[in-house]
Amino acid sequence: MSDTAVNVQAMIVPKPEFVQDVEREMLAMVQASRQEEGCLKYDLLKEEAEGGVRYHVQERYRDMTAVQAHRDSEHYKAYRAKAGDWFAAAPVVVVLKDVDVRQA
């Protein structure tokens, strides 16, 4: 595993009838994920458009080991098991490595 910081961006499109459920559960994920040792950033953003609501998650981890620890966490597994039928489409997840990133 690399010791380079890793960014994960995810886009989640809930079915209209599950928007509130997804947001509630994602807010719980934000709180739990921010407590993970290797999590440097875990932000939830909401896009409202004519076609409905989309959630964007911007994550940053110390390294790929921390990403895997997140994926193995109980809160992540519980969320995925609960939310599977709530999505209009499979979440789009992109893993990105830093090239030129300004640190806040």
ZIRASUL-V57880 format. One line per field, one symbol per residue. ss: DSSP state (A for helix, B for strand, O for the rest). psi: psi as a letter, one per 40 degrees, with the letter a starting at -180 (. if undefined). A space follows every 10 residues. Layout:
ss->???
psi->???
This chain:
ss->OOOOOBBBBB BBOBOAAAAA AAAAAAAAAA AAAAOOOOBB BBBBBBBBBO OBBBBBBBBB BOOAAAAAAA AAOAAAAAAA AAAAAABOOO OBBBBBBOOO OOOO
psi->iiehihihhi hhhiideedd dddddddddd dddeehdehd igihihhhid eahhihhhih idaddddddd deiddddddd ddedeeidih ihhhhiiidg hhh.
